[in-house]
């Protein structure tokens, strides 16, 4: 009888251990997926920033002056950004002074990409 009880206790302990391990793995996967989603969103915002800034520099290299506003970039260089997701602040200082660019998530107060350093 004691051997049978020991086997049952051992099986119960293994079952409990397996369930706990399974729950921990599910929690770990959930947290990982959430973190990956946040990182992907930040990468998309960085891509928006880089696309706009690359167009600004392309305009400067072709025309010899920086574009006066985002509408000019949209019209002449095909720059498109999702206005529902991002606020793009483009500050023009002059034809030969690099503009300031900030991309911010629309649904949050968090700035995704700070102003580029003047280089």
N, C-alpha and C positions, 0 to 999 in steps of 0.2 A: 504494500500500500504506500509506503513512504517513497519508494522509487517512482511510482506513478504520480504522486503529488509533486515531487521534485521536477519531473518532466513537465507537468502542467504549469508549475510556477516558472520554469525556464522558458516555456513557450509564451506565457503571458508577458514576461519581462522583455522577450525579443519583440513581441508584437507592439508593446508600448514604446520601446526604443525605436522601432521602425516608423511608427506613426509620428513620433516627435521629430525624427530625422526628416521625414517627408514634409511636415509642416514647416520646419526650418528652411528646407530647400525652396519651398513655395514662397516663403517670405523673402528669402534672398533673391529669387528670380524677379519678384514683383518690384523690389527696391531697385534692382539693376535695370530693369526695363524703364522705370520712371527716370532714373538718372540718365540713361541713354537718350531718352526723348528730350530732356532738357538740353543736353549737349548738342543734339541735332538741331534744335531750334536756335541755339546760339550760333552754330555753324552757318545756318541759313542767314541769320542777321549779318554775320561777318561777310558772307558772300554778297549780300546786297551792298554793304559798305564798299567792298573791293570793286564790285562792278561799276558803281557810281564813280569812285575815285579813279579807276582805270580810264573811264570815259572822259573824266575831267582832264587827266594828263594827256590822253590821246588828242583831245581838242586843242590843248595848249601846244602840243608838238606839231600839229597840222596847221593851225591858224595863227599861232604866235601869241595867243592871249587866252585867258581862262574864260569858260562860258559864264555869262552873266546870271543864269538861273537854271533851275531844274527843267523848266519847260524847253529851254534851248537844247539841253541834252536829250530830252525825250524826242524832240522834233528832228534834230540833226544827227543824233548818234544812236537812236533806238533804245535808250535806257528805259526800262520798265521796272517798277517795284510794286509790290502788293500794298496799296494804300490802306487796305483794311487791317493789315498786320503791323505795318511799320510807319513811323513818323520820320521823315527825312528832313533834317534841318540843314539847309545849304546857305552859307553866309558868304556873299561875294564882297571882296574888299577892293578889287581893281583888276584891270586887264592883265597885269603882270605880277599880282600877288596871289599866292595859292589860297583858294577858299577854304573855309572851315566846314567840316562835314560831320554830322552826328546822326546816327541811326538809333531810334528808340522803339521798343515794342509798344504798340498802341494799347494793348490790353493790360499793361502793367506800367508801373512807375520806374521800372528798372531800365537804365540806359544799357543798351546792348553793346554799343561800340562808342567809345569816347572820341572826342575830336582828335583828328590826326595831328601829330606834332609837325610843326613846320620844319621841313628838311631841305 
